[in-house]
Every structure is written in structure tokens, then in C-alpha cells.
Amino acid sequence: MTNARRRGTHQARPGAMPAMALAGVLALLTLLVAGCGNADVPIHRTGPVWTPAGSPTAAPVRDGFWPGFDVDAARSGVNPDEQTLTSATVRGLHRLWSVTLPAVADSTPVLMTNLRLPDGTQRDVLYLTTKPGSLVALDAATGAELWVANTHGPRYTTSSPLADAARGVVYSYGLDGKVHQYNAATGQEIRGGGWPVLITTMPATEKESSSLNAANGYLYVTTAGYPGDAPPYQGHVVAINMTTGASHVFNSLCSDRAHVLAPGECPDNTSGIWSRAGVVVDPVTGSLFATTGNGSYNANQGGHDWGDSVLELSADASRVIDSYTPTNFQALDDGDTDLGSTSPALLPFIVKSQTPYLAVQVGKDGILRLLDRQNLSGQGGPGHVGGELQTINAPGGCGVFGQPAVWTDPASGAIWLFVTNGCGSGGYQVVTASDGTTTLEQKWGIRQGATSPVVAGGMLFAAAGGKLFALDPRTGQQLWTSASPSAGGSIGGIHWESPIVVGGRLYCSDENGRLISYGL
């Protein structure tokens, strides 16, 4: 069960930019899916083709909004609309407010702009899912709490919510093992028509760790276990029809069973899908990509277990289209070296490349694997091992737990991949030789670790324990840090928390149970 409590209302901030028409917000939410590729370039493998059918023309936007983790369904981590924060203005960032949340939000906030509240005002509203399963709504201008919707159940979650401007709702995972939808303005839970939707029958041992995602008319949710890997749990993807509430389940273990598994139903355990990004959506085909952690793998022998594998699934998660499993999958499982500590980073269309649609998968072993997402294993279909085009070390050779960001430099057209971990941060450039061979080359590295980075205003932003910072993405040179006295105060320790940068503001939660805002 859930309940929501309302908070007092406040005046909209002075000088707010003009309101965006709801139709424009709807269009932007739909079109964000296409933010990482070139949908006009045909993909030569047969598959479901994503088209924004019936989408209205997008109205001009201000500095954008942030509906889910890493901005878009492809999880690029790039806000292309940021205009207020630039390399010329970023040094003026200072702390605007810091508020204490009902509990730690070990995740990432999302933002809905120009939401009309019951008192008639229009606000930008932030939403966070806390570890005890509460969805918190805050006025983005002041940090004032607007409402809280609580769920009840065992343990905790590290999931991030999803803001759906088209329907005026926010989706959030609850400790009862279900995904709930709430009225974005009031916090009232919307029930019926299949909602709330069951995600796990084992909430004491299985949870949603990752962030919610949406595309193709579906809401995507994944499951994993808790630290210590105590069974029973199996990683699975739930695709929920956002109109009807009907769902389809792909289980990475016992994949021949297309429903939420009951305790003990599957003899195998683990293979959790626990990366921060969860499901990643291909902007060209609409296919889903998800990477599993340690677990049994026997799909190459006709079995139904897909541990330590990159899976390409159909948009409704009903079938496996292709897969990649490293040849050392058993060693990864034996060494607790999950391949799935991140989701695949999808690269945009690469001109003059023999393999124009690529992905990068990096895991706890600290190795970046360059994959052809038109032929993941190089053997034409799922259930094979090997097939990576290149391997290269992550910064310091350390394991990666934050989702990499993918950015195309508007000045040069160069494609960049930014990878952060506990050892440092690195910038990798996509390079295509005259023969069409494409590889990654590390162009810079610094000894500053971080969680999932994002790009906005032509700068790379990230969070480390005790500070936020901005870098020049071409060189790694630091442009700003919240640890500077001029920033007016910094953040506390972090675990999975990572920043969002939108509308001239930077927001980040910390392990002290706070949410902090910076602006000019």
C-alpha cells in the first residue's frame, strides 16, 4: 500500500522562463529516445524499427528537462539543450540550497518542468526515490517538499524514478515489490488497469536496483539481489505496457518461463541486472540492451541461463534477438567479477565505419569491450561466446560501477566515451581508420574517481565523495568544483548518487540524506 502526504505550496521563483506547452513536453519525451543515433541511417539487420508515430512537432525548449536517469532512453548521459551553464559561466556556480530528505536517496533525481500544481502555480519539480521506498517531490527552485508517497516492505531500493510528462505521472519502485504510478502534481497513487505492477515475489531477497526507463510505449524495470547475493533471486526484465499495465517478463535464468518467478521455481539463482542504467534502448531499432551479472550460463549449449551476458531483447522483452558473452564467463562468475556492473554504452552512427553501430560494455574487471551491436558475438545470433572487436583498460584498470556517458563534440564531430570509477576518470575517443576499422583510444585520464558522469553545456560533470566537479571533456582539465570556497558548500559522501544538470542548475543527493542545488 502507499500513501501520500502533501506539503505547503510556495510561489514560483521570480524570473522563471516562459512555460512550455504540454504538447511540446509530450513531443520531447517521445523524441528523447532518438537522442543517441541517426534514425535516418538504415540498419541492415532485420529487427523492430522504432518510429515516433503520431508524435507532435516539438516546441522550442528552454534548457531541457530530465525525465529519467541519464536523460534519454539510450542512457547517453547528455543534456543537449543546456545553454545557461557553459565553460564561460561555470565558475560562478554556487550552492543555492540544501535540504534534508525523509531518508537517503541512493540514486539520481529526475526533473519535470512547468508542472501545474493544485494551487494553480507552475513549478519545476524534482523527484527522488529513497532507500525506504518513498517517492519525494520537491520544488526545484527552493527545495521545499511538495509531497511524499510511501511504500512498505522489507529491505531497501537504490532505484531512480521516471517522470512521464505526457501522462502527468511519475513511476517509482516500491518496497512491496511493485512499480507504482503517481499523479505528478499531487502524489496521489493511480490504481487500476493493472497498476501497481508486480515486479518480484521475493522482495526480501530480490529488488529493483537500477533506474526505471521507458520507450516504445513500455516502462522497463529490472531486478537483482542485495549485497551478499543471498538467494533466491534471478535477474529479469519486466516490460510494462504504459497504457494497459499489462507486462511481459524476460528471466535471465530459466528464460523459457515468461512470468515473474515464484520462490524456488527456478533452480538457478543470481544473474542480477543491477547496473545504474538498467535497460538501455537502441534509438535506431527500439531493441533493449541489458547486461547480467554473475550467474549460470548455458545458452551456448541450448540452455536457458544467461549469466554474465549482454542481451539484446525485443521491445516488449519477449525474445532474445542477439547476445554477447565473453569467453571467460566462468572465470567472471567464479571471481565475482560481474560483467553487468554497467549497461552497454551505445555509440551514435559512425561515418565511414565498417561497423557503424557499436556499443561498449565494461564490468567489474575494468575492461572495456567494443561490440558490434548489429552482430554482438560475430556469429549471427544469440547463444555464442566471444566476438568483441576490441578490449581496452578502464581508468587505472579498475572496475566500473557508474554508467559511461557518450557525447558527440559539436565543434569537431568527434565521438567521446567518458568512463569513471574508483581509480579515476578517462576520456576515450572513437577513431575510424582508412580501412573502416573503428577503435577506442584513451585521450586523457585523471586520478579523480567518480560515479556516473553527465555532459551538459559542453562540460563533463560528475560526483565524488565530498565534491562535485566539472571538466573540459576534451582534455580532462577541471573547470569547477563544489569543494572550492566560492561554491558556498559541498556535498557529503556518495555511493550510487550522481548529478543532473539542467536549466542552469546542478542537483545531487548524498549519503547524508540531503539534496543540494547549485546555480549561478
N, C-alpha and C positions, 0 to 999 in steps of 0.2 A: 504494500500500500504506500501511497505517497500523500504528502500534504504540503501546501504552500502557505507561507506567511508573507503578507505584504508589508512594505516599509513606506515611510512618508515620501511624498514627492518633492521635487526640487525644480527650480526654474532652469530652463535650458541655458547653456553658457552664452554670454554675450559674444556677438560677432560670429555666431555659427554660420557655416556656409549654407547656401540655399538647399532646400530639401530635394532629394532625388525622387522622381516619380516611382511609384511601386512597380509599374511595368518595366522601368529601367533596371530596378533591382532584380526582378524576375529574370530579365534577359541576361544580366551579368552573372547570376548564379548558374544559369544554364550554360553560358558560354565559357565560364571559367574552366570547364572540363578540357577545353581545347587549348589551354594556355601553354602547353609544352611541346607542341609538334606542329606539323604542317598538314592539315586535313586535306589540302588540295593535291597532295602528292600521293598517288595510289600505292597501296601496299600490295605486294604480289602474292602473298599467301591468302588463301580463302579464309574468311572469317567474318564475324559480325561487324558491320561498318557503322560507327557512331555518327548520327546526324542530329543536329539540334532542331528536329522537326517542329514546326509551329512556333518557334521562338520569335518573339517580337524583336524589333530593332533596338539595340541597347542605347539608352540615353547617355549623354556625356556624364561621366562620373567625376566626383571630386578626387580625393586621394585613394579611393577604393575602399573596400571593406574586407573583412577576414572571416569567412563563414566556417572554416574548419582548419584543422592542423595543416600547416604549410600552404595555406591559401587555397590551392586548387586541388581537384581530384587526382591529378597526376603527381601531387606532392612535390612540386618544383621548389617550394620554399621562396618564391619570388613574388613580390608585390610590384607589378609593372607600372602602377598608377601613382606611386608616391612622388609628390612634387615639392612638398614643403621641406622635408629633410633632404639635404644634399651635402656633398663634401664641403661646400662653402658655408653651410649653416650648422652642421652637426656639432661643432664645438660649443654652440650655445645651448645644447641640451642640458636641462637641469630637472631635478625632481619636483614634480608638481604636487603629488600627494602619495601617501602610503596608508593603506587601510588594512585592518586585521580581518581576515576571513573567518567564517564559522569553524573552519578546520583547514589543514594543509591541502592545497590543490597541487598535487604532484603531477602536473600536466601543463597544458598550454591553454590560455584563454582564447575565445573567439569573439568576434565583434559584429553586431548588426547595426547598420546606420539608419538614422532618421526614422526610428520606430515610434509610432504614435501610441502614447500611454493613455490609460483611462482618464487622466486629468486633462487630456487634450494637447499636452506638450509633445514635441518630437525630440527624442534623445538618441544618441549613440549609446548602445547598451552592450556591456561585456558580460560573457557567461563563462563560468568555470564549473567543472565537476570536481568536488572534493573527494578525498580518500574515503570518508564515511558514506559516499554515495549521494551527496546533496548537490543539486544544481543551484548555483548562486547567480543572480542577476544584479549588476552594478551599473550605475550611471557612469559612463566613460569620462565625463567631464570632471566629476568630483570624487568618484569612488564610493558614493553613497549607495548603500544596499537598497535595492528595489523590492526584491522578494527572494525567498529560498524555498525550494521544493525538496523534501526529504524522502529518501527510501530507507528501508530497513532490511537487514540481513547480516550474515556473517562476514567477517574479514573486511576487505577494502578494495578499491579500484584506483588505477592510475590513468583512466581513460580521459579523453578530451571530448567535449560535446560537439554538435553540429548545428549551426544556425541555418534555417530554411526560410529565407525571406519570401519566397513565392507562396508558401502556405502560412507564413506568420507563426511558425513554431520553432522550437528548439528540441533536439533529441539528445537524450543522455542515458548512459547505462546506470542501472540501479543495483544495489547490493542484493536484491531479491532474484538476481539472475535474469532480469528482463530489461529491454530497452523501452524507455518511456518517451512520450511526446507531450510537450507543454506549450500552452499559449505563450508566445514570446513576450507579450506585454504584461500579462497578469500572473503567470506562473501556474495557472490552473491546468491540471493534467487533463489531456484529451483521451478519453477511453472509448472503447467500442471499435468495431470494424477491424478486429484483430489486435488492437493495442490494449495494454502493453504487450510486446512480443517476447516470447521465451527465447533466451539465448543459451542457457545452461540449466541442467537439472542438478548440478553439483556445485552450487555457489560457495561451499566451504572449501573446495579444492580446485575449482576452475573459475576463471574470471575473465572479463574484458580488460586487458592491459593496454591495448592500443587505442588510437583515436578513431572515432567514427568517420566514415566517408560516405559520399553519395554521388551517383551518376547513373545515367541510363534509366532513370525512374526508380532506382533502388537505393536503399540505405544499406551500407555494408558494415558488419560487425565481426570481430574475430575473438577467439578465446585462447587462453593459455593457463598455466598454473601459477602457483605462488613460489617465492624463493624457497629452495629446498626440494622442489619438484616432487612433492608428495602426491601420489595418485589417490583417486582416479581423476585424470583429465586427458583430453585429446584436443589438439588444436583444430578448430574448424572455422569456416567462413559461413556467415548467415547473410543471405541477400533478401532484404525485406522490400516488397512492393510498397512504395510510399503512399500509394492511393488506396490499396485494399488491405494492407497489413499482412498479406499472405507472404510466406517465406520459403526459401529453399536453402538447404544446408549441404555444404561440402565438408566432409570429415577427412582430415589428412591422414588419419589412421582409420581402418575399416571404411574406406572411401566407397565401398559398394552399398553403404547404408546412407540414404539421403534424408536424414532427420536428426534432430538433437538427440544424442545418445543418452541412454539411462546409465546409472552407475553399474559397472560390471558388464555392460552389454558388449563392449569391445575388449578383447583380451589384451590388447596393447595399450600402452599409456605414453604420455608426453607428446612430443612433436608440436609444442605450443607455437602459436603465431602471436608473438609478443612485442614486435618492434614498435617504435613510436608511431610510424606511419600506418601500420596495419595493411589494409588493402590499398593498392595503387592502381589507378585506372589509366589504361593506354588511351591517349587523346585521339589516336587515329582509328583504332578498331573498336574501342569500348571494352576490350578484354580486361580482365582483372589479373593483377600480379600480386602474389603473396608468397612469403618465404617462411618455411617452417624451421623450428629449432631441433634440438636433439631428439631422436626417436628412431624407431624401426624403419628401415627402407627395404622393400622387396618388389617395388613396382617393375624393376627391370627383369624380374622373374615371373611376371604375371600376377603379382600380389596386389594388395590394396593399401599398402603403407608407404607414406611419402615423407619420412623424416629427412631433415637437412636438405631440403629441395626448394628451388624456385618453381612455382606453379603458375602457369597461365591458364585461367579459367574463363569460361563463357560469362557474359554479362550477368546472367542470372545464377551463376555459380553452380550450374547443373552438370558441367562436364569439364574434363581436363583437355585443353587444346594442345599444350606443349609443356615441357618441363626441363629443368636443368638440375642435375645432381652431381657434385664433384666426385671424382674417383676415390677420394679419401673419406667418403661419407662415414665409414665405420670408425675411422680414427677420430673424426669430429665428434661422433656420438660418445665414444669411449673417453675422450678428453674433456667432455662438457664444453666444447668449443662451437657453440651454435652458429650455423650459417645464418640463421634468421634473426640476428640481433639488430638488423636493419631490413628495410624493404628495398626492392630494386629501385635505383635512381634511373628514371627514364630520360634519355637524351633526345633533344629535338632532331628533326631531319638533318642529315649531314650531307651537304652538297659534294658531289664527285666521289662519294664513298661507295665501295662495293657492298658495304653493309650499312645502309643509311639509317636504319632504326636500331639503336643499341641501348643496352641497359648496363648498369654497374651494380654488382652485388658485393657487399663487404660484410664480414661477420666478426665474430669474437677472435678469429685467428689473425686479424689485422691484414688480410689480403683482399685487394680489390680485384674482382673478376669481371672482365669486359665480356658481355654476352650479346649475341645477335638475337634480338627478340622476335625476328622472323623465323629463327631456327635455333632454339635455345641450346640444344645438345649437339647441333651439327649433323644430326642423323634423322631429321624429318619426322618428328613426332614425340609424344611423351614416353617415358619409361626407359630412358637411356642414361648412361653416366658419361661425364666429361663433356667437352665441347667448348670450353671458354676460349675466347680469342686472344686474351692477354691476361697476365696477372702482374700486379704491381703493389708494393707495400703501402699501407696506410701511414699517416704521420707517426714516426717513431716505431713503426711496425706493431703498434698496439691495437687491441681490439676496438671496434667501433660500435657505439650504442646509440648515437644520435643519427637522425636521418640526414644524408648529404643533401646539399642544395645544388640546383642546376640553373645556370644563368648564361644567357647569350649577351655578350658585350655589344650594346647598340652602336658603339663607335667603330668597332673593328669586325663585328660579326663572329668573333671567336666564341666558342662554346667552352664554358668552365664548369668544373665539378669541385665543390668545396666540401672537404671532409674534416671532421673534428672528432677528437677522442681525448682520453686522459693524458696523452703524451704531447699533444699539440694540435695545430690546425694547418691544413695544407690546401693549396690551390693547384688543381690539375687541369690542363688544357687538352681539348680534343684536337688531335693532329691527324690529317689525312695526307699520305704520301702520294706521289705522282701515279703510282700503280693502283690507287684506290684503297690501300690498306689503312685502316684507322686505328690509332692507339691513343692511350693516355700518357701525358708527360707531366711530371710534377714540376711546376714553375716556381713555387715558393713554399716555404714551411717555417712556422714559428713555434716556439716552445710555450704556447699558451693553449691549454686544453679548453674544451667547451662542450656543451650539449648541442642539440640540433641548431644549425645556423640558418639564417634567412637573409635575403637580399632585398633591399628597398632603397630608393633614391640613389641607385648606383653604388651602394655600400653594403658590406657584409657585416651583419650584426650577430652576436652570439652571447651566451651567458656562461660564466664560470662561477665557482664558489666565491661569493663576496663581491662580484662585479659583473657588469655588462660592458661590452666594448664594441666599437665599430672599426672595421678595417677597410683599406683600399683593396678591392677584390683582385686587382691586377698585380699587386705587389706584396700584400700582407702587412703593409705599414699601418700602424694604429693611428686612427683619426680622432678617437674619443673614448673615454672610459668613465663609468659612473664612480670609479674609485678616486677620481680627481676631486680636489676640494671645491672646484667651481660647479660640480654636478649637484651639490646640495645633499648628498647622502647616497648610499649604495644599497644593494640587496644583501640578503643573508646567504646561507649555504643553499645549494641546489642538488637535486637528484635527477629527475627527468625534466624538470622545468626548463622551458625555453621561451624566448621573447617573441612578440609580434610587433610589427612596425607598420603603422597605418595612420593616415590623416595627420601627419606631423607629430604623432605620439608613439612612444615606445612603452609597452606594458610587459611585465614579467612577475610571476609569483615566485615565492621562495619557501624553504623548509621551515621558516619561522611562522608560517601561516599568514603571510602578508601578500598583498598585491600592490605593486609600485608602478607609478606612471611618471614618465619623463616627457618633457616637451620644450619648446622654445620660449 
